[in-house]
Structures are given as structure tokens and as C-alpha cells.
Amino acid sequence: MTETTLADVERALDRAADLETEEAVAVLRTARQDLQDLGNNADVDEERRRALEDRLEQRIREVTERDAYDSGLGAAMNPSEDDAP
């Protein structure tokens, strides 16, 4: 088995944008674990790894917030004029 690379993690980040919430979160969590594992590899560019880690965390937040908004929470927070009394 070949070791995951930073490029693999970048591809997972890009791919998650097109997935449904549950699947996207699963892909992103796997990528997060891969990044943590790469932190122990002296051959990995640590600055790039940290930048990817930041992007990954932001993407996870975006996906979970998108899910909350799509599930109706956003509609409750931003009622339309039709819903006004």
C-alpha cells in the first residue's frame, strides 16, 4: 500500500465539495487523519501540511453548516416575507 500524499489530501478536499453532506464529511475526516499521519513524516513539507489542515477544517465547517442551513434551520433563521405574520 502506498502512503497518502499531500496531493491526495488536496484531491479529497476538492472532491468533497461535490458530495452529499454525509459522504463529504466522511471523506474530509479521512483526509484529516491522513494529514495527521503525514505530520510524522520528516519528508513532508510541514508548512504546506498545516495550510491543508486549515483548509480541511474550514471545509468541514462549511459542509456541516451547509447541511444545517439546507435542513431548514436557515429558513427558520431567515424567514421569507410569505412567513411573516
SVG drawing of the C-alpha trace seen along z (x, -y; Angstrom):
<svg xmlns="http://www.w3.org/2000/svg" viewBox="-50 -40 62 42">
<polyline fill="none" stroke="black" stroke-width="0.4" points="0.0,0.0 1.3,-3.4 1.3,-6.2 -1.1,-9.1 0.5,-12.3 -0.4,-16.0 -1.7,-15.9 -4.1,-13.1 -5.4,-15.2 -5.9,-18.2 -7.9,-16.0 -10.1,-14.8 -10.8,-18.4 -11.8,-19.2 -13.9,-16.1 -15.8,-16.7 -17.3,-19.9 -19.4,-17.8 -20.6,-15.2 -23.7,-15.0 -23.1,-16.1 -22.6,-12.7 -20.2,-11.4 -18.3,-14.7 -17.8,-14.7 -16.6,-11.1 -14.1,-11.9 -12.9,-15.0 -12.4,-13.1 -10.4,-10.5 -8.3,-13.3 -7.8,-14.8 -6.5,-11.5 -4.2,-11.2 -2.8,-14.7 -2.2,-13.8 -0.4,-10.7 1.7,-12.8 2.7,-15.0 5.1,-12.2 6.8,-12.1 10.0,-14.1 9.9,-14.3 6.6,-16.2 6.5,-20.0 5.2,-20.9 4.1,-24.4 2.0,-23.0 0.6,-20.3 -0.6,-22.9 -2.1,-25.0 -4.0,-22.0 -5.1,-21.2 -6.5,-24.7 -8.4,-24.3 -9.7,-21.0 -11.1,-22.2 -12.7,-25.1 -14.2,-22.8 -15.7,-20.5 -17.3,-23.6 -18.7,-24.7 -20.2,-21.3 -21.8,-20.9 -23.1,-24.5 -24.5,-23.9 -26.3,-20.8 -27.8,-22.7 -28.9,-25.5 -30.3,-23.1 -32.2,-21.1 -34.4,-24.1 -32.5,-25.8 -31.6,-28.5 -35.2,-29.0 -36.1,-29.4 -33.3,-32.0 -34.2,-33.9 -38.0,-33.7 -39.3,-34.9 -42.0,-37.6 -44.5,-34.8 -43.9,-33.5 -44.3,-36.9 -47.5,-37.4"/>
</svg>
